[in-house]
Amino acid sequence: MQIQFCGAARSVTGSQHLLNIDGKRLLLDCGLYQGRRDESYERNRNFLFDPQSVNAMILSHAHIDHSGNIPNLVKSGFDGNIFCTGPTMSLCNVMLQDSALIQERDVQFLNKRLIKKGEIPRQPLYTIKEAQRCIDNFMSVNYNRPFEPIPNVKVRMLNAGHILGSAMIRMDITEDGRKIRIGFTGDLGRVNLPIIEDPDQITDVDYLITECTYGNRLHDPVEEIEDKLIATIEHAFKENGKIIIPAFSVERTQEIIYHLNLLYEKKKVPALPVFVDSPMAVNVTEVFKIYPNYYDEEARKLMDSGDNPFLFDNLKYLRKLEESKNLNSYKKPCIIISASGM
């Protein structure tokens, strides 16, 4: 058996790890490398392996640095199954199309300059149609349900507690009469975060593949989040100002909405209007609504009681460009959650 680290090794983003096992190839994640335009384009377009030679793939979670190059993988000849959880598949259906839209617009902008210079126009890494098409390769698997992506490799997915449906991957491999167990963490979450369950523990493995992007940083305690949010909202209300929160569309936006819902219900802060100014965040939140079985106990109790934490009186999701522009002239204190701020 051989392991080839094709991305997110000595660099950030672009997670791709290729296992060669008894003549078969299994790919763990296929993320976009994100950096300067020209370097990113070349690194993402040119795989360090032949996509047609890969027999199957396992996807840990939907974030673009782990999933974003899947349409290009399929476009380049990969025709195997992509195993992941149900929420991951649903999120990718939204996020990969959004990634394609960004690339199409970026190439359109770039080509105006290239054509003026008499240079060859560039093609996007993949199109929206190609992003839609690759979902046909996805197969959803529940946590702790064994499956065999390639012969002699038995896999279980464990909850990584990072985003909705995120998974650690535990592989029991038999090769030449030898049995070994390999773990792949994907991105790990932490305990006591809202909405999703705490991560499982992955134990009893012979080898562990993990990434150390944030290995030298410490998170602020989860318990301090509410107090900081209260102080910020009270200050904005007092100063007649706006709170603008740049937030990732997946998980972070939903966490903020969840906290605001609880604060408003408990009347701990003035109930300022909340605008979610990101079409993709709106679509992602719709995905969250259909997977309550992946929530932690507290969030499930809210849903069971009829209290949807993603819908409350002062919350408005903006889908149209005109609605977003109208925020520029909004004069009252409010909270704007905007993924475009990132």
N, C-alpha and C positions, 0 to 999 in steps of 0.2 A: 504494500500500500504506500502511496505517496500523497502528500498534501502540497498543493501549490497555492501560495497566497498571491492573488492577482489584483488585489485592491485593498485599501484600508490597512495596509501594512507599511509602517514608517510614514504614513500620511493619514489625513483625515478624509472621510467620505469614500464612496466607491467600493463598498464591501463586496468582495468576490473571493470565495475560497473553493478550490477545486480538488476533489478527492478522486484519485485513481485507485480502484479496488478491483482486483482480479479481472482486469481488462475492461471494466465498466467505469464510466465517469459520472460523478455526482457533484453538482454545483450547489454551494451554500450561499444564498443571496446573490443579487446581481444589481448593485447600486450604481447610481451616477456619481462620477467624480465631479466635484464642484469647485471651480476655481476660475482663473482667467479664461476668457472666451476661447482663444485659439488652442491653448493647452488642453482645456476641458474637451473641446470638440475632437481633437485627435485621440486623446486617451479613451474617451467613451466610444468612439467609432471603431477603434482597433482593439479587439480582444487579444489577450495573451494566450488564447487557445482557440481551437476551431469550434465554433458553436454547434456545428453539425455532429461533432464527436461526443457531445454531452448527452447522456441518456436520460437524466432526470435532474430536477432542481428542487430544493427546499428553501422556502422563503420565511425568514424569522418574523418580519413585520413590514408594515406598509410605508414607512418613511422613505423618501426618495433616495437618500444615500444608501439604501439597502435594496430598493425595488426599481429604481428609476431607469435602469438600462434593460429591463426585461423586453420592452417592445423591440429594441434593436437586436437583442439576442434572438428572438423569434424571427425577426426580419432577416437575420443573417444565417438562418438555417436550422436553428434549434426547433425540434418538434416533439419534445418529451413532455411529461407531466410536470407541473409546478405545484408542489404540495404546500399548503398553508392553512391557517384557520379560516373559518367563515368570515369573521370581521375583517381579516387582512385582505381576503379576496374582494369584499365589498368596498373597502377603502381604496384598494388599488384601482378599481373600476372608475373611481372618481379622480384619484390623484394622478394616475398615469395620463389620463386625458388632459388634465390641467397642465402637467409637465409638457405634453406635446404642444398645447396651445401657446405656452410661453416660448418654446423653441421656434415654432412657426413665426410668431411675432418678432422674435429676436432676429431670425434670419431675414425676414422681410425688411426690417430696419437696416440690417447690415448690408443687404444686397443693393440698396439705394446708393450707398457709398461705393461699393465695389464696381457697379455698372458705370458710375460716373468716371471712375479711374480706368475703365476699360478692362477690368479684371473679371475672372470667371465667377459668376454668382454661386452661392453656397446653397446646399440642400439641408433642411433640418435633419437632425439625427433620426427622428421618426415623426410621423404625422398623427393626427387625432385618430384617423381610421386604423392606423397600425397599432395604436395604443388600445383601441377597442378590440381589435382582432386577437391580440395576445391573451385576452382574458379567457378565450376558449381553451387554453392550455392549463388553466388553473383547476385544481381539485382541492376541495376543503376537507380538513381533517380536524376532529375535536381533540382537545387536550387529553393526554393519557390514553389515546386509542392507538394501538400498534399498527404500523403499516410497513410495507416493503417497497421502497422506491426503485431499488435495483436488487438483483439476486444477492442473497447472503448479507443483506443489510436491513436490520429491523430497527425501526425508528419510533420513538415516542416524543410528542411535543409537550413541554411543560410551560406553565404560565411564567412569562418573564416580567410581568408587572410594569411594563414600560409604556405602552399605549394599548388601546383596545385590541385584543386578539394577538398581542405580541407573544412570541414563543421562544423558549430555549429548546434546543434540539439534542436529544440523546440517542446515539447510534450504537447498536450492538452489531459488530462486524465479525464475520467468520471468513478467514482467508488462509488457505494452505493448512487447515487443521488448527489454526491459531485463532483464539477469540479475544477481541479487545473491545473496550467501550470508550467512545469519544463523545465529549460534550461540546456543544457550540452555544454560547450564551446569547448571540445577537446583542441587542442593547438591553441592559438591565435596568429595571425600575427600582424604587425604594418603598419601604413600608409606610403605611398610613396616608398614602395619597388618596384623594377622593375618587369616586366612581369605580375604578377598577380594583380588583383584588390584589393583595400583596403578592410579590413574586414567590414562586416555589423555590425550594433549595435543590440544586443539582449536586448529587453526591456519588461516590463510588464510581468514578471514571478513571480510566488510565491516562487519558490525555484531555486537556481542556483548551479549546480555542476561544479566546476572548479578545475584546478590543479595549484599549486603555485611553480613549480620547480624553476622558475627564478624570483620569486616574490620580492627578495631583490637585484636585479641587474638592472642597467640602461644600455640600448644600447647606443653606440655612435650615434650621429646624422647621418641620412642617407646621408645628404648633404656632409659629410666629406669623404665618401667612395672614390669618384673619385679622390680627391686631394691626398689621401694616396696611391692609386693605381698608380697614375702618378709618385709620388716621388719614389716609390719602383722600377718601371720599369726603370726610368731614372738612378737610382743608379746601377741596374744590368747591364744595357747597358754600362755605363761608366766603370764599374769594370770587364767587360767581364765575368759576372757570370750568374748563373741560379736562377730563382725564382721557388721554389717548394711550391705549395699550397695544404695542406691536406684539402680536402673538402668533405662534405657529397655528395653522388651521386645524391640525390634528392633535388632540389631547389638551394642549395648553388653553385654547379657546374654550373648550368644554369645561375644563377645570375652573376657569374664571367665572363662567356663567353659573356653574354649580355653587360656588362660594357666594356669589351675589344673590342668588335665589334664597339661600339660607339666611343671609344677613337681612334681606328685605322682609322675609317672613317673621323673623325674630324682632324686627323693627330696631335693629342695632344701628342703622345708618339712615340718612335721608334717601328716599327711594328715587334716585336720579334715573332718567331715561337711559337705557342701554341700547346702543346700536352695534350690531355685528356687521361690519363693512367689509365683507369678503364673500363672494359667491361660493367659493370652494368650502369655506368654513360652514356656510349654510348647508351645503350638500353633505359634508362630513357629519354634521350634527344629525341629519336625517338618518345616516347610517347608525349612529350611536343609539337612536331611538328604537331600532329594530333588534338590538342585541342585549336586552336587559339581563339575560342569563350570564353575561360576562361581567356584570357589575359586582361590587362588593356588597356586603349585607346591608349597610346603611343606605346605599343608593337603591337597592332592590326594594327595601321597605318603603322608601319614598314613592317609587313607581307603583307598588302594590296598593298604596293608600290613595292613588289617583293624583299624586302631586308630581307632575313631570318636571324635573329640575331644569329642563331645557326650554320650558315655556312658562313665562310669568308676565304679569300685566305690563310692566315697564320695559319689556324686552322686545326689540324689533330687529328682524333679520332683513338686510338690504340686498336685493338681488339685481336691481337695475342701476345703471350708471347715473341716471338722473337723480335717483335717491341719494347716491353717494355724494354727488356734487352739491345737493341741497344742504348737506351738513356744514358746508363752508359758511353758510349764512345763518346757521342755528345759533341763537343768542343765549339760550339758557344753559345752566350747568348740566352736563351729561357725561356719559362714559362711552367712548368709542373704542371698540375692539377691532383692530384692522391688521389683517395678515400682510397687506401690501407695505406696511411700515417696516417689515423685515427686509 
